[in-house]
Amino acid sequence: MNPSLTSPWVLLAAVVIAAIAVGCSTNQARPVVEPACRATAFPPPHDGVHPCSAPEVLHAAVSSLYGLDPLAGRDASATLAAARPLLQPAFAAEARGGMHGCAPISAMRWQDWIDEKVAVSTEVRVRADDHPPDTATSSSRVLSVTITPTGQAPIVFAVYARAVRQSTENAWLLADLRALS
């Protein structure tokens, strides 16, 4: 076999393969680039929450709101105070009246946990369920909440949460929270 004849064919094959590879890579979906978010960081203990990520803010806010601790006297009003930096002011004012519709935990059950000195752990997870499309200023998710009192069955429920912000330069804040049946 003559090396001078095979050399152009090898070169041509290499060029074709390279062109196909470049062509395929340019047809891939490009991520949507959002304008730079210049939101101020949240204060401690929420300073690790990225203010420009609606799912992170929703997770942190819901975790804080349901971070009950009867042994430390951390009831719904204490969790609301702890979550306040992550809440839209209108929602915080509305929730001050009570979070009774947001969890299947009665005041009597809470008092029993306090009286019996029951430790409670809370786990929150953002679910991958379908949700309305996000916009530049509104984002909604369903979150799963599991509250487990020591020695008792876990209480599992889902909540619908919506975060809003005034512009892409502002932090996301929890604006709506409802327990799902």
N, C-alpha and C positions, 0 to 999 in steps of 0.2 A: 504494500500500500504506500502511496506517495504522501509524505508528511505535508507537502505544500498544498495538497487538495483537502486534507482533513482539517487543517488549521483554520481556514475561513469558516468552515461549517461549525466548528467548536465555538469560534468567536461569535458567529451569528446566533447560535443557540443560547449562548450566555447573554447576549444583548436582548433577545426575545424574552428570556426568563426574567431579566432585570426589569424590562418594560412592564411585564405583567405584574410583577411584584409592586412596582411603583404605582401602577394604575389601580391595583386593588387597595393599596393603602390610602389613596386619596379619595376613594369612594366611601370610606368609613364615616359613620356619623360623628360629627364634631360636637364636643360638649358645649352647651350654651354658656357663654361667659357673661356673668352678671356684673353690672357696674361695681366698682370697688365699694365695699361696705366699710364705712368709717365709724361704725357704732362704738360707743364707749364700752369698755369691759364692765361686766357686772361686779358689784362689790363682793368680798368674801362673805359667805362660803361658796358663792356662785361664780367666782372669778375664773374657774376652769371651764365654764360653759361658754361656747362660742356664740356671741350675740347675733351673728349673721346667719345662724343655722336654726331654722324654725323647728325641725325635729329635736335638736338638742335642747332648745329652750322649752319645748313642750314636755320633754322627758324630765328635765330638771324641775320644772314648775309642778308637774303632777307628782313627782317623787317627793318633793318638799311638802306639798299639800297633804299627802297621805302618809307622811313620815311620822305617824303617831307613836308616842312613847308614854304609856301610862305610868311607868316607873319614875319618869322625870317630870310628870305632870304636863306632858306635851299633848294638849288636846287640839281640837280643830282651830281654835282662835290662835294658839301658839304656832301651829303649822302655817296658818294664813300669814301671820307676822313674818315668819321665816321666808316665805315665798314672795313676799311683797315686791322685791326688786324685779321679779320676773313677771309681774302682773300688770296689765293695763290698769290705770287708776280707776276707771269706771267699773271694771270687773272686781277689783279689790274692794271698792265701796259696796258693791252689791253683795259680795260674798261675806262681808263683815256680819251680815244678818244671820249667817249660818250656811253651812255646806250640806244641810240635811238631804237635799235632793241629789247630791253627788256621790253618795255612798250608802250601802246597805248596813250601816252601823248605827244603831239607835243610841240615844243618850244613856239609856238604861244599861245597854251592853258595855258601853264605854266605862260607866261608873263601876260595873262589876269587875272589869279588868283592873281599874285603879284599886278597888277595895281588896281584890285578891292578889294584887301585885304581879300581874301577868305581863311578861315581856312580850312585845309585839314586833315582828319584822315585816317590812314592806318591800315588795319588788314591783317595779314598773317596767313595762316593755312596750316600745312603739311597734305596733303590728304592721305587717306588710299588706294589709287589706287595701282594696281599692279606696281611693279617696277623691274628693273633688280636685280638679287640677289646681295647682298652686298658681298664684299670681304674684306680682312684685310686692304686694302689700297684704296678702292673706294666704294662710296655709292651714289646712285641717288634717288631723290624723285621729285614728282610733288607737287607744292605748289599753293594754291589759294591766290590771292592778290586782296583786295578790297580797292580802294582809293575813299574816299567820300569827295568831296568838299561841304562845307556848302551850303545848299539850292539848290544843284544840284543832279542829279542822280548819283549813285555810278558807278565807273568804275571797272568792275570785269574782271579779266583775270587770266590765269594759267601760271606758269613758270616751266620749267624743270631745276633742279639744281643738280649739281654733286659736291660732296666733295671728297677730296683726302687727303692722308697723306703718309709720307715716310715709316713709320713703325707703329706697334701697340703702340709704346712709344711716338709717336708724335701726336699733335693736328690735328683734321680734319680742313680743310680749303676749302672754296668755290673755285672751279676751273672752273666751267662752269655754265652759266645761259642763258636760252633762253625763250622768250615768246612763248607760244603755241597758235596756231590759233584756 
